Amino acid sequence: MRGVNCIAASDLSKLCQWHPPARNPSSFLATEEKDRPSRVKMNRRILFVCSRNKLRSPTAEAVFADHPEVDVDSAGLNDDAVVPLSPEQIEWADLILVMEKRHRSKLTRKFRKYLAGKRVIVLNIPDDYDYMDPALVDLLKRRCAQFIPQDAQGKSNHG
């Protein structure tokens, strides 16, 4: 049939895999043809979790949203969270960063079967800050430095 492109079955399975929408569309593509690797490099996917997804985890998501080497998402563990944590988010994440030890405990209690092979790190950031509070932004950058690559100035994109 003219005008129809055929795809090998092995390539079709790659095309049909579910991926959440990329927050940084350029994160999956090299900027220039000469920079394009033989395989597309996937960014590290980091999920930030707090209780209600109102202050700390959405701040973390906003701070690192434009970072060229990570894709980020955030959610809350409480039933009344702005974005309640879902099993799909856990499966999507390469790394889960929770704000407090109690969040790790609750995460394990509620989502144990989805956490196999997942790395969960406690950032030890108390619920003492407003959304985008400069002190919170600074603390997040310092606590996440070992997990999120820094640019040449030693800072992430927001400051």
C-alpha positions in Angstrom: 0.0 0.0 0.0 1.4 3.4 -0.9 1.9 6.0 1.7 1.9 3.5 4.6 5.0 3.2 6.8 5.7 -0.2 8.3 7.1 -0.6 11.8 8.9 -3.7 12.9 7.3 -5.4 15.9 10.4 -4.8 18.0 10.1 -1.0 17.4 6.4 -1.0 18.0 6.7 -2.1 21.6 9.0 0.8 22.3 6.5 3.2 20.8 3.6 1.8 22.8 5.2 2.2 26.3 3.3 4.6 28.6 5.2 7.6 29.8 3.8 10.6 31.7 3.9 13.9 29.9 7.4 15.4 30.1 7.6 18.6 32.1 10.6 19.6 30.1 10.0 18.6 26.5 13.6 19.2 25.5 14.7 16.7 28.1 14.3 13.8 25.7 15.9 15.4 22.7 19.5 16.5 22.0 19.6 20.2 20.9 21.8 19.5 17.9 22.1 16.6 15.6 25.8 16.1 16.4 24.9 15.8 20.1 22.3 13.1 19.6 23.5 9.8 21.1 22.8 6.5 19.5 20.1 6.0 22.2 18.0 8.8 23.6 19.1 9.6 27.1 16.3 9.5 29.6 16.5 12.0 32.5 16.4 10.9 36.1 12.8 11.0 37.2 12.4 12.4 40.8 9.2 12.4 42.8 8.9 14.8 45.7 6.4 13.8 48.5 5.0 15.5 51.5 1.7 15.4 53.3 -0.7 17.6 51.4 1.2 18.6 48.3 0.6 22.3 49.1 3.9 23.8 50.2 7.1 21.7 50.3 6.8 19.2 47.5 5.3 21.6 45.0 8.0 24.1 45.8 10.6 21.3 45.1 8.9 20.5 41.9 8.9 24.2 40.8 12.5 24.7 41.8 13.8 21.8 39.7 11.1 21.8 36.9 13.4 23.4 34.3 16.5 21.5 35.2 17.9 19.9 32.0 18.8 16.6 33.5 15.8 15.6 35.6 12.1 15.3 35.3 10.2 16.0 38.4 6.7 15.5 39.9 5.2 15.9 43.3 2.3 14.5 45.4 1.0 14.3 48.9 0.3 11.2 51.1 -2.9 12.5 52.7 -6.3 11.8 51.3 -6.9 15.6 51.1 -3.7 16.3 49.2 -3.9 18.7 46.3 -2.4 15.9 44.2 -2.8 12.6 46.1 0.1 10.1 45.5 -0.8 7.4 43.0 0.9 4.0 42.2 1.6 5.3 38.7 3.7 8.1 40.1 5.7 5.7 42.2 6.2 3.4 39.2 7.3 6.4 37.1 9.9 7.6 39.6 13.5 6.6 39.6 14.0 8.3 43.0 11.5 9.3 45.7 12.4 12.2 48.0 10.2 12.5 51.0 10.3 15.5 53.3 10.1 13.8 56.7 10.7 10.3 58.3 6.9 10.0 58.9 6.4 10.4 55.2 8.6 7.4 54.5 6.7 5.4 57.0 3.3 6.3 55.6 4.6 5.8 52.0 5.7 2.3 53.0 2.5 1.5 54.8 0.2 2.7 51.9 2.2 1.7 48.9 4.5 -1.2 49.9 3.8 -3.4 46.9 4.8 -0.6 44.5 8.1 0.3 46.2 10.1 -2.8 45.3 13.4 -1.7 44.0 12.6 2.0 44.6 15.1 4.3 46.4 13.3 6.5 49.0 15.3 9.3 50.7 14.3 11.4 53.6 15.3 15.1 53.1 14.5 16.1 56.8 12.7 19.3 55.8 10.1 20.3 58.5 6.7 21.8 57.7 7.8 25.3 58.6 7.8 27.0 55.3 5.4 28.7 52.8 5.3 27.9 49.1 8.4 29.1 47.4 9.8 30.6 50.7 13.4 31.6 49.8 14.7 29.7 52.9 12.8 26.5 51.7 14.2 26.9 48.2 17.8 27.2 49.6 17.3 24.2 51.9 15.9 22.1 49.0 18.8 22.9 46.8 21.3 22.0 49.5 19.5 18.7 50.5 19.0 17.7 46.9 22.5 18.5 45.6 23.7 15.0 45.8 20.7 13.7 43.8 20.3 16.5 41.2 23.3 17.6 39.1 24.3 21.2 39.6 25.2 23.6 36.8 28.7 25.2 36.3 27.9 27.9 38.9 27.1 25.2 41.5 23.4 26.2 41.5 20.3 24.7 40.0 18.2 26.7 37.6 16.2 28.8 40.1 18.9 30.9 41.6 
